[in-house]
Amino acid sequence: MARYLCCFAILTALMAPAARAELPNYGYKVVHTYPHDPHAFTEGLFYLGGFLYESTGEVGTSTIRKVRIEDGAVVQSRNILPSLFGEGIVNWHHEIVSLTWKDEIGFRWKLDDFSQIGEFHYAGEGWALTQDGTSLIKSDGTPTLHFLDPVTLAETRRLDVTAEGRPVKNLNELEWVKGEILANIWLTNRIARIDPGTGKVKGWIDIGLLPEALHRTSPEQTPNGIAYDAEHDRLFITGKDWPHLYEIKIDARPVQ
């Protein structure tokens, strides 16, 4: 009888569904710490030509800015219409493209002097933008990323983002880094590493041990801001109303 029970147990184990493997977590080290405007409600961030370009939110105080990395000084700035809540930005050739949150309107600005050169409309919310060299990639707080033609800004395809088969909502600030899409997950300390072909999350980066994440004075002071300097392989991160910008290096191997 024991032999039959043993065989039954083995057969049951073989037929049982495999345990779901957890996605890997990647550690990092802080390479440099720089000043950041503690009143900048960061919505978008990208690196270009030695400077950071940043968009800030909140109705009445939304801006796009050119920021010197070394001391956090704002060397150029443009106010968004005071009735609008500014959101993500990205560069495309000699332009900056920017979003607003719930107003369903975006803008095109000249990169050199921030003068407005156009506007466009979209359905739903606007959260963040990045680009892969061919398309602009837009988040709207849902688990879906929207790929846009950079000239017409018409949608060309959609990408549903999942982690272990489950949709990942609250995709916020985006950055294209070495063939992956990095995305802040709003209200968390996590950054998702997304495969742009499948939409699957390949792993997580948890930046919850940074001082601003550990000691928030407001629940809105979440991590939100990723910029990549491809020429020098530098990755920058910050958050809403954070007094620091961090250059980090992601570990090649996961923690687990």
Secondary structure as the mmCIF struct_conf table of DSSP 4:
data_model
#
loop_
_struct_conf.conf_type_id
_struct_conf.id
_struct_conf.beg_label_comp_id
_struct_conf.beg_label_asym_id
_struct_conf.beg_label_seq_id
_struct_conf.end_label_comp_id
_struct_conf.end_label_asym_id
_struct_conf.end_label_seq_id
HELX_RH_AL_P HELX_RH_AL_P1 ALA A 2 MET A 15
BEND BEND1 ALA A 16 ALA A 16
HELX_LH_PP_P HELX_LH_PP_P1 PRO A 17 PRO A 24
STRN STRN1 ASN A 25 PRO A 35
TURN_TY1_P TURN_TY1_P1 PRO A 38 HIS A 39
STRN STRN2 THR A 42 LEU A 48
TURN_TY1_P TURN_TY1_P2 GLY A 49 GLY A 50
STRN STRN3 PHE A 51 THR A 56
BEND BEND2 GLU A 58 GLU A 58
TURN_TY1_P TURN_TY1_P3 VAL A 59 THR A 61
STRN STRN4 THR A 63 ARG A 68
TURN_TY1_P TURN_TY1_P4 ILE A 69 ASP A 71
STRN STRN5 VAL A 74 ASN A 79
HELX_LH_PP_P HELX_LH_PP_P2 ILE A 80 LEU A 81
TURN_TY1_P TURN_TY1_P5 PRO A 82 SER A 83
BEND BEND3 LEU A 84 LEU A 84
STRN STRN6 GLY A 86 TRP A 92
TURN_TY1_P TURN_TY1_P6 HIS A 93 HIS A 94
STRN STRN7 GLU A 95 THR A 100
BEND BEND4 TRP A 101 ASP A 103
STRN STRN8 ILE A 105 LYS A 110
TURN_TY1_P TURN_TY1_P7 LEU A 111 ASP A 113
STRN STRN9 GLN A 116 HIS A 121
BEND BEND5 ALA A 123 GLY A 124
STRN STRN10 ALA A 128 GLN A 131
BEND BEND6 GLY A 133 THR A 134
STRN STRN11 LEU A 136 SER A 139
BEND BEND7 GLY A 141 PRO A 143
STRN STRN12 THR A 144 LEU A 148
TURN_TY1_P TURN_TY1_P8 PRO A 150 THR A 152
STRN STRN13 GLU A 155 ASP A 160
STRN STRN14 THR A 162 ALA A 163
TURN_TY1_P TURN_TY1_P9 GLU A 164 GLY A 165
STRN STRN15 ARG A 166 PRO A 167
STRN STRN16 LEU A 171 VAL A 177
TURN_TY1_P TURN_TY1_P10 LYS A 178 GLY A 179
STRN STRN17 GLU A 180 ILE A 185
TURN_TY1_P TURN_TY1_P11 TRP A 186 LEU A 187
BEND BEND8 THR A 188 ASN A 189
STRN STRN18 ARG A 190 ILE A 194
TURN_TY1_P TURN_TY1_P12 PRO A 196 THR A 198
STRN STRN19 LYS A 200 LYS A 200
STRN STRN20 VAL A 201 ASP A 206
TURN_TY1_P TURN_TY1_P13 GLY A 208 LEU A 209
BEND BEND9 LEU A 210 LEU A 210
HELX_RH_AL_P HELX_RH_AL_P2 PRO A 211 LEU A 214
TURN_TY1_P TURN_TY1_P14 HIS A 215 HIS A 215
BEND BEND10 THR A 217 SER A 218
TURN_TY1_P TURN_TY1_P15 PRO A 219 GLU A 220
STRN STRN21 PRO A 223 ASP A 229
TURN_TY1_P TURN_TY1_P16 ALA A 230 ASP A 233
STRN STRN22 ARG A 234 GLY A 239
TURN_TY1_P TURN_TY1_P17 LYS A 240 ASP A 241
BEND BEND11 PRO A 243 PRO A 243
STRN STRN23 HIS A 244 PRO A 254
#
